[in-house]
Amino acid sequence: MSTTSSNASLTMSIKWGKETLNLTAPSPLTAASLLQFVSQATSIPMDRVKLLSKTKGLWKGVLHVETTDLSRIDWTALKQPVQLLLMGSAVQDAPPSTPVVFLEDLPAEQVAQLKEPSGLVNLGNTCYLNSVTQCLRTVQPLRDGLSEFNVNRSRRSNGSSSNQSFTFLTNALQQTLKQLDQQTDAYEPHHLVQATRTSFPQFAQRGPHGQVQQQDAEEFYSNLLTALAAETHGAQHISSAFKTNSTFDADQLLGANNLVDALFGLRMEETLTCDEVSDVSLEPPVISYDLARKLVCNIQGGGISATTNSAMTSANIDNTNVTHIAQGIQLSLNGSIEKHSTALGRNAVWTRTQRISRLSPYLAVQFGRFYWKLTPDSADHSGVKCKIMKPVTFHATLDIYEFCATSVQAVLKQARDAALAAEEDVIAKKLKGQLEQQQQGDDETTNGDDVAAAADVDMNTSQQDMAVDDDELQAALAMSMEPEQPPVGPGLPINFQGIYELFAVVTHKGRDADGGHYMAWVKAEQQQQRGNDVTKIADTDVDNEDWFVFDDDQVSPCKTEDVLKLKGGGDWHMSYINFYRAKK
């Protein structure tokens, strides 16, 4: 073979289906270059090109890069064009099913839906306001209910100046939330800040040098809900929040007559029993009911009611070691007071016990991190506001069963027992299927046909999985066919078991109770799609979901594991208000 033969060009007549292609391949020729040339000429992906020779003296079978050496062929001795047969389907770029739209061409409100949520500009120690607003931003029923709010109609119905200031505050919140959805840049909440200071002048306090003072995020949250409750009376707000055309009756609302109490309101049942009179006929328990829009986690000590202000006094603090949020809530619902006893004719010690008699679809829990420390030796004897830094853990869910009244527990127990029975039934059927599968596999293997046994086992496994799926479906259908539970609160999921999931946290950083910095941590509304591969937090069954942290106008992604570390114990951010929603 001459050395120039491998460098000669090749004229080819390629039969490809009903087509005949006449091509000339450039030199030098190798199996790889020939396949690449044919691929480029036909739009067949190179790994799918199957090239066979009809001319003798070339190669046998399909041309392979690894096994075919074209340098051994004397091209000058062959009659050209050589006859080749091509197999393979061309891949053509299909036009997109939907038109391609560039991000720059979308309206601002649509761009805001695709990018990270926008932040709020700090207008001078307004991080307390920014953090609470970002947490409430994801409470969609609140926003749906506020859609029925009309500032002009509310101004005509409210006569007093205080009510008018609440009207402007409600409208400012409504507009702020709307602006956050319509822009990607951080929003400056001037109207919301001004309306807050007009409605509640304490938020306009200034320091000795004229600077605006830092305020308490929980105090802003509580005052904001007070204003919203006053402005959202009426069935239209509640029906819009729960997306129903029907009107809720009194039995369903259980005393909630406005949007805020329908979403956040807890009806608290308080029982007072006299410790010094054992005969209840002489001194019967005193039962009363009150409204609370949050629960309190007492970090040190009990004796504080759920409606107590954020700062505890040092007299109410004992040495109880609280390490978990449930312990702190339990302490806040129990305590002792001194009260007049009719049977004794004097003051006596009474045990106070609070329980939840009406649940809400959303739940706020405040950590009692701030308290007043008495300073009798100081000049003004007014005391000083201090911060408790100790760590208090919390999880991605909160079970409130133990905090509920007996009547509510009875309803929750029905759903919990039904769910447990359904789960145990599915597990039992699955275990039974595994035992039958193992026994059948052992018998068939003993007969000597290992391959057939393995195939049968695989088939049985598939059938078992299908059976388990059917069992789970039947269990779910059985639960749905059970009689409806008595209402324990408006807007709760069907067969609610008393489990709430964490979706937002307000944190405070710093040792100064009157200073420091607030931030919001909010679960992402749309989680990234990862198929069936759901990431778990190490050594747990908790999904490590996507969250955002809002540091005023700076927004950054984070994870559930980052949020669960906000338990305190150092100078880093620690949870101050946890927001939960009823888990379906």
Order of alpha helices (4+ residues) and beta strands (2+ residues): beta-beta-alpha-beta-beta-alpha-alpha-alpha-alpha-alpha-alpha-alpha-alpha-alpha-alpha-beta-beta-beta-beta-alpha-beta-beta-beta-beta-beta-beta-alpha-alpha-beta-beta-beta-beta-alpha-beta
